[in-house]
Amino acid sequence: MSASRPSEQAIHRAVRVVRFRVVLLRLVHGLALGGLIASACYATWSRAGNPPPAWLLAVGVVAGVFASLVGARGAPSPAHQIDEALDLKDRVASAAEFSALADRAEIHDLQINDAAGRVADLPVDRVAPWA
C-alpha cells in the first residue's frame, strides 16, 4: 500500500516553503552582516587617510553572506523546524523520511497522512518568522 500522493505533496510543499523562508532569511541576515563588515572596513581604511577601494564593499558583503550560510550548517532541517515550532514530536520529519521509502508498511502511510493533515494550514510565520 502506498500513501496518497496529495499527502506526500502536502508534506514536501510545507518543507519547501520553510526551507525557502529559512534560506532567504539567512541571505538577508548575511547581507546585513556583510554591510556591517564592509562599513567597518571602509571606515577603518578611511581613517588611515587612504581612499578606500570600491572592491572593499563587495568583499565585506560577500564575507557576510558566506559567514551566514556556513554558520547555518548545523541548523535543524526544515521538517524538524516545523515539528519543533508546532510541537509535532517528529511527525513531519518521520513522514518526510517515510515518503522516500520504496517499500512502506501501512503504518507509514498512516503517519504520512497524519502529518499531512497537520501541515495543511502551515503557519509559516510561526515556523520561520521574519524577525
N, C-alpha and C positions, 0 to 999 in steps of 0.2 A: 504494500500500500504506500502511496506517495502523498505528500502533503499537497493541498491545493495550491496552485500557482499564485492566486491572489494573496494568500497568507505569506508565502515566501517573498513576494514582491513588496508587500507592506513592510516587512522587516528590513529588507535591503534598502527600500526607499528611506525609511527612518534613519538607518545607519548612514546613508549617503548625505542626507540633509545635515545631520550633526557633524559628519566629517568635513563637509564643505564649510559650515559655520566655524568650526574649530580652526581649520587651516586659514580661513580668511581672517579670523581674529589674531592668529599668530603672525600673519603677514602685516596686519595693521600695527600690532604691538612692535614688530620688528622695525617697521618704518619709523615709528615714533622713537624707538631706542636709537635707530640709526641717525635720526635727526639730532638727537641729543649728543651722540658721539661726534657727529660732523660739526655741530655748533661748538662743542668744547675744543675740538682740534683747530677749528677755524679761529676761535678767539685766542687760543694759545699761540698759534702761528702769527696772528696779527700783533700780539703784544711784543713779539720778538723784533718787530719793526720791518718784517718782510711781508710783501704782499702774498697772501695765501693763494696757492694754485686752485683752479676750479675743480680739478680732479679730487681734491681733498674731500669735498662734499659727497661725491659719488662713493668714495671709499668708505666714508662713515655710514652712509645709508646701506650699502652692501654688507658691511660688517654687522650692522644691527639686524638686518633680515636673516643673515646667516646664523647669528647667535640665537635668535628666537626659534628658528627651525631646528637647529642642532640641540638646543636646550629642551625641546619638546619631545625628544626621542623616548624618554621614559614615561610619557603620559599614557594613561589608560586608553584602550581602544574606544571608538565611538559607541560600540554596543555596550561596553562596560560603563561608559559615562551615562548612557540612557538608564541602565539598570540602577546605578547609584543615585542619580537625580530623582528618579521616580520610585525608588525603593522597591525594585522588581526582583531583587535577590537572584541575579544572573539569568533571568528568564530570556532576555533578548540575546545575550551573549551565547547562551546554550542553543537557542533557536537558530542563530546565525551559523553556528557550527553544524547543527543537525541538518540544516538545509543543504549543506555541501556533501552530505553522505550519499553515496550511491545506493547502498542497501540499508534502508531505515526500517525500524520497527514501528508499530502503531503508536507506541508511547512517544516516539519522536514527532510524529505528525500531530499528536495532541498538544505537545509542548510548543510546536511551531504555531499552531492555530491560537493557543492561549496568548503567546507573546504578540502575535499579530493583532489580536483584539485589544491588547493593552497599549499598543503604539499607534492605533488607528488615528487618534486625535493627539498626536505628539505635541506637547507644549515645548517647542524648540527653545524658547526664551528661558525656560526653567533648566534645560539640559545644558545649553551653551549660551549664557547671557552675554549681551554686548558689553556690559560694564563689569 
